[in-house]
């Protein structure tokens, strides 16, 4: 996935830009980039973040970032922002994008005689493709809408021009974009969690497909929001930072509500509930409150050196990072019946290792409660995890074992009321050696979020979607 931050001020903006971008670090860990404009020159730096943090890579660059406007991005794939000159003049562009028909669009452009110079992991850089599509418009507004009409997937973007910032949220609002203000400055970000510490107050949640122009004094709407919205439900389950609000709905409140509701209907007896940190904590707290059992920290995340675990492209590295960053508390676990909550099960590798450790440290029973429904479909809209094929998903491998085919009767397996769904969950329980395993339902997650179902993308759970 990825996240970006932009700011424009009547004074130097490097401090706000540096820390504002850093507050998007949980959205991506492969590459980071920053560009500023000082009235005459665009200055840019891009660094690989796979073995380090954004702050450590960019601290030495800070003195060169002069100017009153800038954008920064942290990405899981392409090197950006890119800086170019066209009939629009000089500008820099950063995207949060997952383009399903990337290669098809690139081939169309190549056949038109155009060429690509930026590459991402040996392939077409999505941000360069977006810049070329935007550049086909007579104005930025026209070009952005042209891009929206051609891509399948999602794309939100920030453009740093000689005359201010232009921001556009994905046409279906699958990823959020939030505007904030303080005296003599504006900021815009994928994540609002950094605003308070930088002195900004949230002012406006951009709507799907909305385009705005921002200066240090004001912001102006260039294109009104679309009526249809499909914000990603997985942002509330996993990616979103607990203090963040999307559509004016707080992430941690959603997780708490989901846990509270599921605790009301769970008759499992246990000594306490704990969480696989960090994204399982809100759910566990809600569950404990409704069920009337203690919440205890039987699993602690070692934060000084280990970032999120599934980002490395190599499966063995993902497993290593997952194992190294979580430390069980054997004193709390010994001879106890424990309910653990986690955000989701994708491949299942991390859960298998975690359960093994929990029993190894003396737990008598290990019950698992998952705040998301079973994931049955790879994400084709924001690329929220590293899975690329159906069989990367533990659910599809289980279905293949049951049916002899991984894509048979998927509508039955996604329905929590069917025998097929219950059989799949039971097979997963046995495979992970769990005492019990229960998932949230799609309806339960939608209820916890609080938006109408048609405004939430639940494709990875039930296959429903539209471009």
C-alpha positions, 0 to 999 in steps of 0.5 A: 500500500503506502501513504503520503503527506503534503504541506504548504506554509508561509514559512519553511515547511521541512520540519512538518514535512519530515515528521508528517511523512514519518507518521505514514510509516505503518502504511509501507516500508520499502521506499520513501521519498521527499521533495520540496519547492523553494520558489525556483528549484525542486529538491528531492531525495529517495531512499530504500527503507527495507532495512531501516526507518524513514527517520534514520534515512532522511535526517541527514537530508533535512538541511537541503530541503528548503522551501515553503511547500513539499510532499513526502511518501512512503511506499511498498513498491515504486520509487517516488515522488517523481519530478518532471516538466510538461505543458503544465510546467514543473511539478512533482507527483506522489501516489498511493496506487494499486493499478490492476491494468498497469501493463495494459495501459503501459502497452497502449502508451508504448504503441502511441510512441511514448516511453517509460524511464522510471522502473519499480522492481524491474517493471513499470513504475505506477507513479510514472504511468499516472503522471503520463495519464494526468499529463494528457489533460489540458489542466491537472483537473482534466488529466486526473479525471482522465486517469481515473477513467482509465485505471482499474484499481485505485489511485490517490495522488498529491501534486506539488506545483509552482503554485501550490498543492493539488490533491485528489482522492481515489475515484471510489475513495478506497483510500482516505485523504484528510486535510488539516489546518494551522495558522499560516499552513495547511497539510494533507495526508493519508493518515491524520494521526500525525496532525495533533503533534504538528499543531494541525487540526483536521478540517476536511475529509475529501470525498471519493474522486474529489480534487482540491487546490491548496495554498498557504491561505486557503483551499479550493475545490476543483472537482466535487466528490463522486456519489459512489464510495467504496472505502476499504474495510481492511483499513479499519481492521488492520492498516489504520492507526488506532487514533486515526479517523476515516470518514469521521469514524475512529479506527480503534472505536471500530475495533472495540465495537467489533470485539464488544459485539462478538463477546456478547455472543461467545459462550467460551470460558477462559481465564482472560483475553489477550491480543496479537499486538498491535491491531488486535488490541482494540478488538480484545478490549471490546471483547473483554468488556462485553464478556466480563473477563480480564484483558492481559498482555500475554504477548508483547511486541518488541518495538525498537527494531521490528516493523510490521511483519508481512511487508518483506517480499520473502516468506521466510523473512516474514516468518522470521520478523513475525517470530522475533518481534513478538515475545510471549509472557510465560508467567501469564500463560502457564496453565491458563485458558486464553482467548487471543484476538488478531486482525486477520488470517491471510496465509496463516504462517504467523498464526501457526508459529504463534500458537506453537509458542503459546502452547510451548510456554504452558497455555492449557487452551488457546482460543483465537478470535479474528476481527475480520471475516475469512479472507477469500479473495486477493485484494485487487484494489489497494493491494493491502497485503503481499498475497498475489494469487488465490492459493496464497490464501489459507482459505483457498488452500483449505477449500482446495483440500475439501473440494479438489478445486480452490475456486468452487462454491466460494459464495457458500464458503463466504456465508457464515450460515452455511455448512461449507463455511463452518467446515472451512473454519473447523479445518483451519482450527485443526490445522492451527491446533487451536482449542476454538476459532471464530471469525467476525462476519462481514455484516458484523464488520460493516455494523462496527464501521457504521457506514452503509454496506454499499459504501464499504469495499468488502471484496476480500471477504465476499467478492463484492466489488465494482471499479 
